[in-house]
Amino acid sequence: MYKRVIAVAIMLTFGIAASAQEKTENTTAPAEKATVQDVQAPAASAKTEQPAKTETTKEKKPDYSKTTTTTTTTKTVTRSTTPEKAEKPKKKSGINPAYCLARGLTNITFCWLELPRCMIYDNAQIPFFGLIVGVPEGVLFTVARAFTGVFDIVTLGFSGEALHGPRFPDFVFQSNWLPPDNNE
C-alpha cells in the first residue's frame, strides 16, 4: 500500500511539476527569442561583443517555486489520506516505570483491603456462605497483591502487566466490590 501511495505521490509531483515547466516554456519561449533577436540586431550593427553576454545572461532558469509548492502540497495530501495511519491509533508501551512503582507502593499499602472486598463480593453472591468462602479468598488475594507490589518495586517499575488482569486489576480500588448483577 505504501509503495502505491509513494508512486502516486511521485507521479503527481513530477507530473504537475513537468506540466508547469512545459507551460512556462511555452509561454516564455517566444518572448525570450524575440528579446534575444532584438538584442542581437542592434549589437550586430554596433559590432560589439555585448550580444554574446546578453545571450548567456538570458539563459533560461527553472522556476522551482511552483515545483516546491506542488511537492509540499502533494506530500501533505498523501500523509493526511494514508488509510493505515488513520485506522490504527498508536499503541502505548505496556511498561511505564513510574506508574508501576506507584502501583507497587499502593498495592503494598492497601493489600489488606482485599480481605473485606472478597468477603463483601462473595457474600453478595451467596449470603452467609459467602463470608466463609470470602475469607480464604481474601487472604489469598491479599498475599497476591502484596507480592505484586513487592515485585513492582524490586523490578524498579519494569514489571509490565504480566501479573494483572480482569480478575486481578492494577489496584484494589479498581476491583469489583459487588458482583456485576448487583453492581448498580
C-alpha positions in Angstrom: 0.0 0.0 0.0 2.8 2.4 0.9 4.5 1.7 -2.4 1.4 2.6 -4.3 0.9 5.8 -2.3 4.6 6.8 -2.8 4.4 6.0 -6.6 1.3 8.2 -6.9 2.9 11.0 -5.0 6.0 10.9 -7.1 3.9 10.8 -10.3 1.8 13.7 -9.1 4.8 15.7 -8.0 6.8 15.2 -11.2 3.8 15.2 -13.5 2.5 18.5 -12.1 6.0 20.0 -12.0 6.7 18.9 -15.6 3.4 20.3 -16.9 4.0 23.6 -15.0 7.5 23.7 -16.5 6.2 23.0 -20.0 3.6 25.7 -19.6 6.3 28.1 -18.5 8.5 27.1 -21.5 5.6 27.5 -24.0 4.6 31.0 -22.7 8.0 32.5 -22.2 9.9 30.9 -25.1 8.6 33.2 -27.9 9.2 36.3 -25.8 12.8 35.2 -25.0 13.5 34.6 -28.6 12.2 38.0 -29.6 14.3 39.7 -26.9 17.4 37.8 -27.9 16.9 38.7 -31.6 16.1 42.3 -30.7 19.3 42.5 -28.7 21.4 40.8 -31.4 20.2 43.2 -34.1 21.4 46.4 -32.5 24.5 44.7 -31.2 25.4 43.4 -34.7 25.2 46.9 -36.1 27.4 48.2 -33.4 29.7 45.3 -33.7 30.3 44.8 -30.0 30.5 41.6 -28.0 27.5 42.6 -25.9 25.1 40.2 -27.7 27.1 37.2 -26.5 27.0 38.4 -23.0 23.2 39.1 -23.3 22.7 35.7 -24.7 24.5 34.0 -21.8 22.7 36.1 -19.2 19.3 35.4 -20.8 19.7 31.6 -20.2 16.5 30.0 -19.0 16.5 29.3 -15.3 13.9 26.8 -14.0 11.3 28.2 -11.7 11.4 25.9 -8.6 8.9 27.8 -6.6 5.9 26.1 -8.3 7.5 22.7 -8.1 8.3 23.1 -4.3 4.8 24.2 -3.6 3.3 21.3 -5.6 5.6 18.8 -3.9 4.8 20.1 -0.4 1.0 20.0 -1.2 1.3 16.5 -2.6 3.2 15.3 0.5 0.7 16.9 2.8 -2.3 15.3 1.0 -0.6 11.9 0.8 0.3 11.9 4.5 -3.2 13.0 5.6 -5.0 10.5 3.5 -3.0 7.4 4.2 -5.5 4.8 5.5 -3.1 2.8 7.6 -2.3 5.7 9.8 -6.0 6.8 10.1 -7.2 3.3 11.1 -4.6 2.3 13.7 -4.1 4.5 16.8 -0.6 4.5 18.3 -0.2 1.8 20.9 1.4 2.8 24.1 4.2 0.6 25.5 3.0 -1.6 28.3 5.9 -0.6 30.6 5.7 2.8 32.4 8.2 2.6 35.3 6.8 5.5 37.3 3.3 4.0 37.0 4.5 0.6 38.0 6.4 1.9 41.0 3.4 3.8 42.2 1.3 0.8 41.7 3.7 -1.3 43.7 3.7 1.2 46.6 -0.1 1.4 46.5 -0.5 -2.4 46.4 1.8 -2.9 49.4 0.0 -0.2 51.4 -3.6 -1.2 50.6 -3.3 -5.0 50.1 -5.2 -5.6 53.3 -8.4 -4.2 51.6 -8.6 -7.5 49.6 -9.9 -9.4 52.6 -13.0 -7.3 53.2 -13.5 -6.8 49.4 -13.6 -10.6 48.8 -15.9 -11.1 51.8 -18.4 -8.5 50.6 -18.2 -9.8 47.0 -18.8 -13.4 47.9 -21.4 -12.6 50.5 -23.4 -10.7 47.8 -23.3 -13.8 45.6 -24.1 -16.3 48.4 -25.5 -14.8 51.6 -23.7 -16.1 54.8 -21.7 -18.8 53.0 -20.0 -16.1 51.0 -18.4 -14.8 54.2 -16.9 -18.3 54.8 -15.6 -18.6 51.3 -14.6 -14.9 51.1 -12.1 -15.1 54.0 -9.6 -17.6 52.4 -10.1 -15.9 49.0 -9.4 -12.5 50.6 -6.3 -13.8 52.4 -5.1 -15.3 49.1 -5.7 -12.0 47.2 -4.1 -10.0 50.0 -0.9 -12.1 49.7 -1.0 -11.9 45.9 -1.5 -8.1 46.0 1.4 -7.7 48.4 3.6 -9.9 46.3 2.8 -8.0 43.1 3.6 -4.7 45.0 7.0 -6.0 46.1 7.6 -7.4 42.6 6.9 -4.0 41.0 9.3 -2.2 43.4 12.1 -4.9 43.1 12.0 -4.7 39.3 12.1 -0.9 39.5 8.9 -0.5 37.7 9.7 -2.6 34.7 7.4 -5.5 35.6 4.8 -4.6 32.9 1.3 -6.0 33.0 2.0 -9.7 33.3 0.7 -10.1 36.9 -2.6 -8.2 36.4 -5.7 -9.0 34.6 -9.5 -8.5 34.6 -10.0 -10.6 37.8 -6.9 -9.0 39.5 -6.7 -5.3 38.3 -3.8 -3.0 39.0 -5.3 -1.6 42.2 -7.7 -2.9 44.8 -9.9 0.2 44.2 -10.4 -1.0 40.6 -11.7 -4.4 41.6 -15.4 -5.2 41.7 -16.7 -4.9 45.3 -20.1 -6.3 44.2 -21.0 -8.9 41.6 -22.0 -7.4 38.2 -25.7 -8.1 38.6 -25.8 -6.2 41.9 -23.3 -3.5 40.8 -25.7 -0.6 40.1 
